[in-house]
Amino acid sequence: MKRGVILLAAALLLGGGATGYTLRPGREPATAGQTGQAGLDLGVPGRLLVRDTVTGLVRGSRTRCERFHAAAGTGVCLVTELGAVPTTYAVLLDRAMRETRRIRLAGIPSRARVSASGRMISWTVFVTGDSYDSGGFSTRTGLLDARTGRVTVTIEDIPLVKDGRRYYAPDVNYWGVTFAPDDNRFYATVSTKGRTYLVEGDYAAWRARVVRENAECPSLSPDGRTLVYKKRTPSGAWRLHALDLAAQRETPLAETADVDDQAAWLDRNTVMYAKGKDVWAVPADGTGTPRLLAANASSPAIT
């Protein structure tokens, strides 16, 4: 597959995938992994972390990210350094927000996720130049196993089963990974032939299968029993839904606004998500009402 010039328009066309990111002269380059992070400790249980949409900084630190997520004392910061050709990196952070590893990526930051144990890290970027893509952009989703150090640059080659058969197509794209508590099973979105699907993957066996249509950017509950994802409605907007994996029962959440984000879990009963310029929370069982969690914020994570 050919690689091309990275276009900011790709993110905008895919519904805000690079919210808060612009290329303009004079902007200070995004930075990550500085020392002296104002006492921010990613290992403190129950701490809410967000990216400030005004400054781009992870609040409580001097680390600027385009996308951020953290768990169990491990953080991932997707950062774009400006230059003649902007360069994107996935920067791995320890509990003191110090850089431990940097992986160069080819694209515009879109999604980032760390498993509950801190072992598995995933990222998604928008890219351009794929020969099959008439729209001019696609995605690349990669994985890092922090225990072994193994990096999977793209999961596009994972054997995929759809309708009981091995599925082949040149336009397969993945994004929005979420990990199960065992750090082996994962869920993600796959798109092909104009449709999107929820897939379940097995990291060790390196295989995946389609489990449901029209489910994007999944987020698995801490107990591994419920998936929350955005679902395209007849009006064209995305609405958050919860899926009971055992019963295969789907429930729309009380947030009725258009939400173009990969939700995260605030606790075992509540999900949080970016809506507009702020982070909101809503019960995961369809009851209650949305509440403002953090103003001028995005990329929520709970340590």
C-alpha positions as CSV (number, residue, x, y, z in Angstrom):
1,M,0.0,0.0,0.0
2,K,1.3,3.4,-0.9
3,R,1.9,6.1,1.7
4,G,1.2,9.7,0.9
5,V,1.3,13.2,2.4
6,I,-0.6,13.5,5.7
7,L,-3.7,15.7,5.3
8,L,-5.5,17.5,8.2
9,A,-8.6,17.3,6.1
10,A,-8.7,13.5,6.6
11,A,-9.4,13.9,10.3
12,L,-12.1,16.5,9.7
13,L,-13.8,14.4,7.1
14,L,-13.9,11.5,9.4
15,G,-15.8,13.4,12.1
16,G,-13.3,15.3,14.3
17,G,-10.6,12.7,14.6
18,A,-8.1,15.3,15.3
19,T,-10.1,17.7,17.4
20,G,-8.1,20.6,18.7
21,Y,-5.2,20.1,16.2
22,T,-4.3,22.7,13.7
23,L,-1.2,23.5,11.7
24,R,-0.4,27.1,12.0
25,P,2.8,29.2,12.0
26,G,4.2,30.1,15.4
27,R,2.6,27.3,17.4
28,E,5.0,25.8,20.0
29,P,5.8,22.2,19.1
30,A,3.9,19.5,21.1
31,T,6.1,18.0,23.7
32,A,6.0,14.9,25.9
33,G,8.1,13.2,28.6
34,Q,9.5,16.3,30.3
35,T,10.7,16.1,33.8
36,G,9.1,17.9,36.8
37,Q,5.5,17.2,35.9
38,A,3.9,19.2,38.7
39,G,3.5,16.1,40.9
40,L,1.2,14.3,38.5
41,D,1.4,10.6,39.2
42,L,-0.3,8.2,36.8
43,G,-0.2,5.5,39.5
44,V,-2.6,7.1,41.9
45,P,-5.8,5.1,41.9
46,G,-9.0,6.8,41.0
47,R,-7.5,10.0,39.5
48,L,-9.3,11.6,36.6
49,L,-7.0,12.7,33.8
50,V,-7.9,14.9,30.9
51,R,-6.3,16.8,28.1
52,D,-7.0,20.5,28.2
53,T,-8.5,21.5,24.8
54,V,-7.2,25.1,25.2
55,T,-3.6,24.4,26.0
56,G,-3.3,20.8,24.7
57,L,-1.6,19.9,28.0
58,V,-2.5,16.9,30.2
59,R,-3.9,18.8,33.2
60,G,-1.5,18.8,36.1
61,S,1.5,18.4,33.8
62,R,3.6,20.1,31.2
63,T,3.1,17.4,28.7
64,R,1.2,18.3,25.5
65,C,-0.6,15.7,23.5
66,E,-3.1,15.5,20.7
67,R,-4.5,12.3,22.1
68,F,-3.8,10.8,25.6
69,H,-4.8,7.8,27.7
70,A,-3.4,6.2,30.8
71,A,-3.9,3.2,33.2
72,A,-1.9,1.5,35.9
73,G,1.0,3.9,35.9
74,T,1.4,3.8,32.1
75,G,0.5,6.6,29.7
76,V,0.5,7.0,25.9
77,C,0.7,10.5,24.3
78,L,0.1,10.9,20.6
79,V,2.1,14.0,19.7
80,T,2.9,15.8,16.4
81,E,6.1,17.7,16.1
82,L,6.0,20.5,13.5
83,G,8.5,20.9,10.8
84,A,8.8,20.9,7.0
85,V,7.0,17.6,7.2
86,P,5.1,17.2,10.6
87,T,6.0,14.0,12.4
88,T,3.7,12.1,14.7
89,Y,4.9,9.8,17.6
90,A,3.3,7.6,20.1
91,V,5.2,8.5,23.3
92,L,5.1,6.0,26.2
93,L,5.1,7.6,29.7
94,D,5.9,6.1,33.1
95,R,3.9,7.0,36.2
96,A,5.9,10.2,36.7
97,M,5.0,11.3,33.1
98,R,8.6,10.6,31.9
99,E,9.2,9.4,28.4
100,T,10.2,5.7,28.2
101,R,9.8,5.0,24.5
102,R,8.9,6.8,21.3
103,I,7.4,5.2,18.2
104,R,7.2,7.1,14.9
105,L,3.8,7.0,13.2
106,A,2.7,7.9,9.8
107,G,-0.5,10.0,10.2
108,I,-2.6,12.4,12.2
109,P,-3.5,11.4,15.8
110,S,-7.0,9.9,16.3
111,R,-7.3,7.4,19.1
112,A,-5.2,6.1,22.0
113,R,-5.8,3.4,24.6
114,V,-4.0,1.6,27.4
115,S,-5.2,-1.6,28.9
116,A,-6.2,-1.7,32.5
117,S,-3.0,-3.4,33.5
118,G,-0.8,-1.0,31.6
119,R,0.6,-3.8,29.4
120,M,-1.1,-3.3,26.1
121,I,-1.1,0.1,24.3
122,S,-2.9,0.9,21.1
123,W,-3.1,4.0,18.8
124,T,-4.9,5.0,15.6
125,V,-3.8,7.6,13.1
126,F,-5.3,8.9,9.9
127,V,-3.2,8.5,6.8
128,T,-3.4,9.2,3.1
129,G,-2.2,7.6,-0.1
130,D,-3.7,4.1,0.0
131,S,-4.4,3.1,-3.6
132,Y,-7.7,1.6,-2.8
133,D,-9.1,4.6,-1.0
134,S,-11.0,7.0,-3.3
135,G,-11.6,9.4,-0.4
136,G,-7.9,10.1,0.0
137,F,-7.4,8.9,3.5
138,S,-7.6,5.8,5.7
139,T,-6.4,4.7,9.2
140,R,-3.5,2.8,10.7
141,T,-4.0,1.1,14.1
142,G,-0.9,-0.3,15.9
143,L,-0.3,-2.2,19.1
144,L,2.5,-2.3,21.6
145,D,3.0,-5.1,24.1
146,A,4.9,-3.4,26.9
147,R,5.9,-6.7,28.5
148,T,7.7,-8.0,25.5
149,G,8.4,-4.7,23.7
150,R,6.8,-6.1,20.5
151,V,5.3,-3.4,18.2
152,T,2.6,-4.3,15.6
153,V,2.8,-1.4,13.2
154,T,-0.7,-2.1,11.8
155,I,-3.3,-4.7,12.5
156,E,-4.7,-4.7,9.0
157,D,-3.1,-8.1,8.2
158,I,-4.8,-9.9,11.1
159,P,-6.9,-12.8,9.7
160,L,-10.5,-11.7,9.8
161,V,-13.6,-14.0,9.9
162,K,-16.9,-12.6,8.7
163,D,-20.1,-14.6,8.3
164,G,-18.2,-17.8,9.2
165,R,-15.6,-17.3,6.4
166,R,-12.1,-15.8,6.1
167,Y,-12.6,-12.3,4.8
168,Y,-10.3,-10.6,2.3
169,A,-10.6,-7.0,1.0
170,P,-8.1,-4.4,0.2
171,D,-10.0,-1.6,1.9
172,V,-10.1,-3.1,5.4
173,N,-9.4,-0.4,8.1
174,Y,-9.3,-0.8,11.9
175,W,-9.6,1.8,14.6
176,G,-10.6,2.3,18.2
177,V,-9.1,-0.6,20.1
178,T,-10.2,-1.6,23.6
179,F,-8.6,-4.4,25.7
180,A,-10.1,-7.1,27.9
181,P,-8.8,-7.6,31.5
182,D,-6.7,-10.6,30.3
183,D,-4.6,-8.3,27.9
184,N,-5.3,-10.8,25.1
185,R,-8.8,-10.4,23.9
186,F,-9.6,-7.0,22.3
187,Y,-12.4,-5.3,20.4
188,A,-12.1,-2.7,17.6
189,T,-13.9,-1.2,14.7
190,V,-13.3,-2.5,11.2
191,S,-14.6,-0.7,8.1
192,T,-14.9,-2.3,4.6
193,K,-17.0,-1.6,1.5
194,G,-18.7,1.4,3.1
195,R,-19.8,-0.4,6.3
196,T,-18.5,-0.6,9.8
197,Y,-18.4,-3.6,12.2
198,L,-17.4,-4.5,15.7
199,V,-14.7,-7.1,15.8
200,E,-13.4,-9.3,18.6
201,G,-9.7,-10.1,18.4
202,D,-7.3,-12.6,19.9
203,Y,-3.8,-11.2,20.3
204,A,-2.0,-14.4,21.1
205,A,-3.6,-16.4,18.3
206,W,-3.6,-13.4,16.0
207,R,-7.1,-13.6,14.6
208,A,-10.3,-11.6,14.7
209,R,-14.0,-12.1,13.9
210,V,-16.9,-9.8,13.1
211,V,-19.5,-9.8,15.9
212,R,-21.9,-6.9,15.0
213,E,-22.5,-4.3,12.4
214,N,-22.7,-0.6,13.0
215,A,-20.7,-0.3,16.2
216,E,-17.7,2.0,16.3
217,C,-15.0,3.0,18.9
218,P,-15.8,0.3,21.5
219,S,-14.9,0.6,25.2
220,L,-15.0,-2.4,27.4
221,S,-16.1,-2.2,31.0
222,P,-13.6,-3.0,33.8
223,D,-15.3,-6.3,34.5
224,G,-15.3,-7.2,30.8
225,R,-19.0,-7.7,30.6
226,T,-20.2,-4.6,28.8
227,L,-19.2,-2.8,25.7
228,V,-20.1,0.9,25.0
229,Y,-19.7,2.2,21.5
230,K,-21.1,4.8,19.2
231,K,-23.8,3.7,16.7
232,R,-24.9,5.5,13.6
233,T,-28.6,6.5,13.8
234,P,-31.0,7.0,10.9
235,S,-30.5,10.8,11.2
236,G,-26.8,10.3,10.6
237,A,-25.7,11.2,14.1
238,W,-23.8,8.9,16.4
239,R,-25.4,7.8,19.7
240,L,-23.8,5.9,22.5
241,H,-25.1,2.3,23.1
242,A,-24.2,-0.4,25.6
243,L,-24.0,-4.0,24.7
244,D,-24.4,-6.8,27.4
245,L,-21.9,-9.3,26.0
246,A,-23.5,-12.3,27.7
247,A,-27.1,-11.5,26.7
248,Q,-26.2,-9.7,23.5
249,R,-28.7,-7.0,24.6
250,E,-28.1,-3.5,23.3
251,T,-29.3,-0.4,25.2
252,P,-29.1,3.2,24.1
253,L,-27.6,5.5,26.7
254,A,-29.3,8.6,28.1
255,E,-27.0,10.8,26.1
256,T,-29.0,11.7,23.0
257,A,-26.6,14.2,21.5
258,D,-24.2,13.3,18.7
259,V,-21.1,11.9,20.3
260,D,-18.0,11.3,18.0
261,D,-15.6,9.9,20.6
262,Q,-14.3,6.6,22.0
263,A,-15.8,6.5,25.5
264,A,-13.9,5.5,28.6
265,W,-15.2,4.1,31.9
266,L,-15.3,6.4,34.9
267,D,-16.3,3.6,37.1
268,R,-18.0,0.2,36.7
269,N,-21.4,1.9,36.1
270,T,-20.5,5.1,34.3
271,V,-18.9,6.1,31.0
272,M,-17.2,9.4,30.1
273,Y,-16.7,10.9,26.7
274,A,-15.9,14.1,24.9
275,K,-18.8,16.1,23.6
276,G,-18.2,19.5,22.0
277,K,-15.4,21.1,24.0
278,D,-16.1,19.3,27.3
279,V,-16.0,15.8,28.9
280,W,-19.4,14.4,30.1
281,A,-20.5,11.3,32.0
282,V,-23.6,9.2,31.8
283,P,-24.7,5.9,33.4
284,A,-23.9,2.8,31.3
285,D,-27.4,1.2,31.8
286,G,-29.5,3.7,29.9
287,T,-30.8,5.5,33.0
288,G,-30.1,8.9,34.4
289,T,-29.0,12.0,32.6
290,P,-25.7,13.3,31.2
291,R,-23.6,15.4,33.5
292,L,-20.6,17.7,32.9
293,L,-17.4,16.1,34.2
294,A,-14.7,18.5,33.0
295,A,-15.0,21.7,31.0
296,N,-12.6,22.4,28.0
297,A,-11.3,18.9,28.1
298,S,-10.9,15.7,26.0
299,S,-9.1,12.3,26.2
300,P,-10.5,11.3,29.6
301,A,-8.9,8.5,31.5
302,I,-9.2,7.2,35.1
303,T,-6.0,5.8,36.7
